[in-house]
Each structure stands twice: as C-alpha cells, then as structure tokens.
Amino acid sequence: MDLYRTPASGLDRFVATRLQPRKEFTEKARRALGALAAVLRERGGRPGAAAPRVLKIVKGGSSGRGTALKGGCDSELVIFLDCFKSYVDQGARRAEILSEMRALLESWWQNPVPGLSLNFPEQSVPGALQFRLTSIDLEDWMDVSLVPAFDVLGEGFLDCSRIGGSLGTTQDFQF
C-alpha cells in the first residue's frame, strides 16, 4: 500500500502498520523501563547505603512523545535526585552517580526481559548513561539515556510543574 494512494480514512492504519514500531516490542520496552524506574525509585539509582531519593522521573525522546518510528527510537529518562545540592555539585558527582546507576542497571538485568536484549554502546553523551534495548529478532531497538539531574526549582515544584505534571509524581510513575 502506497502512502499517496491511501485514503484519509486509512492513514491511521497505514501509520500503525508501516511506520510505528511493532506493538509487542513497544510494550516489552515500556514494561522493562517501568520496572527499571521502580528499581531506581527504590534504590535511588545507587546499589549501596544512603541512596539518594528520586524526586521525579520525566520521560522524553520519541518514545516518550509517542512519535517513535519502526526500526529504532529513543527514550530519555531524566531522574531528579535529592543528592545534588547545586549544578556544581551535580557536575562534580555525575561520574560517581552514573557509575552507580550502571552497576544497578547491570544487576537489574540479571533477570532479563524475555524477547529483549540489553547492551551498552560506547558512552558518547557526557552526563548520561546510555544503553540499548533490542528485540531478539533485531528488527526494533530503543536507545535509552538515563540522565541524573539537579532539581533547580526545589522539591515539590516538579509535582505540579507543566513540564512533568502530566507524567505524575514518583509514586504513580508509569510508562
């Protein structure tokens, strides 16, 4: 079916079947990221003692906007932590937090999600932990970036902000 020959009434079906990732992959990836978000909230992104509290997790990227395309898409999880006291503190502690998040992610993946594989590409974005979720048949993939962030506006503001308000607070975060 050619796009130019598709009647207006058939465009939604055309997009769903030809352009968007397979529903099975999208659902598995969302479940996996939802489970990861729960682990991050429980442990604050750190597998050790005195873990920082996750104030809010905000999802972005093409997956977060619902504009993902077949083949590959991206998702960013911005994780607001209470352990950062300033941007300077965030910059100074970023490598430590990212290393701890990677250890937590590797530990979490000890029980892999059926139908998905996880790998870490070369880390090319400073300030983010990047990984890729891939369907077993390698047809679909999602590049994910975990970005720890300083809550510049102060605790409580994120709960009612326009930026993150529609995604809910950390207690009701879902994909």
N, C-alpha and C positions, 0 to 999 in steps of 0.2 A: 504494500500500500504506500503510495507516494503522498507526501505532505500536501503537495499542490492539488492533488485530486481528492483530498479528504474534505468532506463537507464539514461545515462549522459544528454540526451536532456530533461529529465523530472525533473532534480534536482532543477531548479529554482521554478517550480510549487510545488514540494514537500516542499521546504523550506517555500514558501509563505503560503501554506495551513496547514502545520503541525507544523512549528517551530516559525513563527513570530506572534506577537500579531494581533488580528483582526484589519483590516484597519479602521473600524468605531471608535474603541477605540483610535487608534493612532492619527487619525485626530482630534477627540474631545480633546484629551490631548494636542496636538500641538496647537490647537486654544486657549485652555484655558491658556497654558503657554505663548503664543504670546500676549494674552490680558493682562496677568499679567505683562509681560515685558513692555508693553506700559504704564501701570499704574506706574511701577517702574521708567520708564524714565520721566514720567510727574511729579511725586512727589518725585523722588529721593529716594524712599524707606521709606519716612517719611511722615506721615499724617499731620504734623504741619507746622509752618512757617520756613523759611530759610532752606528749604530742600536742601541737597547736590545734586549736579548734577551727573547723571550717565554718566560716560565717555565711558563705553563699557560693554556689556554683552556677555559672552562667554559660549556656551553650551557644556556640556560634558556628560559623562556617556554612557551607552549602547544605550540609545535613541538618544543621540547626535551623536554617531558613526554609527548609523543605524544597530546595532547588537543586538537589543532588542529581547528577546525570549518570547514566549507565556507564559502566567501566570503572570509574573512580570518583570519589568525592572526598571532602574534607570535613573535619569537625574540630572545633576548638572548645576546650573546657577551661574557662577562666575560674580559678579556685582562689577565692578571697580567704586569707588566713589571718588569724589574730596574732601570730607571732611576729609579724612585721610592724615596726613602730614608725617607719618613715620610708620614703623611696630610697634613701641612702642605705638604710638597714636592709631593705629588700635586695638591693644590688649586692651588698656585702654577703648576704646569706643565701643568695639564689642558687649557687652551685651546690651547697650543702642540702638544701631542700630538694632540688632536682635529683640529686643522687639518692636521697632517701625515698623519693617518690618512685624512682626506677626500681629500687630494691623491693618496695611494696608491690609494684606492678608485676615484677617477676615472681614474687611469692604468690600473689593473687592468681597468676596464670598457671600455677601448678595443677589446677583443675580446669583445663581448657574448656572453652565453649564448643560443643560439637558443631562441626561444619565451618569453623573459623580457625585460622592460624594467626599468630601474632609474631611480628618481628620488629626489630629496631633498626631503622636505616641510620646512615651517618647523621649525627645531630648537627643540623645546619642553621638552626634558629636559636640564637642565644636567648636564654630566659625561658625556654620551653623544653619539655620532654616530648619527643616525637616518637610515635610508633605507628605501625600499620596493621589493621585487621584485614585479612584476606579470606575470601570464600575458598573452600577446599578446591573447587574447580578452577580457581584463579580468574574467574570471569569478572568478579566485582571486588573492589577494595575500598577501604576508607583510611585516609591518613588522619591521625588524631594527634593533636597537640594539647598537652596539659600545661597550663600557664599559671603558676602561683602568682598571686597579686596582693598588693597592699591596698587596704580599704581606706582610701584617702578621705572619704566623706564621713567616716566614723561608723561604728557599729550601730545597727538599727536602720540606717538610711537605706541600705541595699534592699531591705524588706519591702519598702514602699516606693522605690525608685522606678522611673519609667523604663530604665534600661533593663532591669532584672525582675521587675514586679510581675510580669506575666508568667515567668517561669516558676514563681513561688519561692518560699524560703527553703532553707536546707532541710527542714523537716518533711516537706512534701515534694521534694525534687523528683521528677520523673522524666524519662525520655519519651 
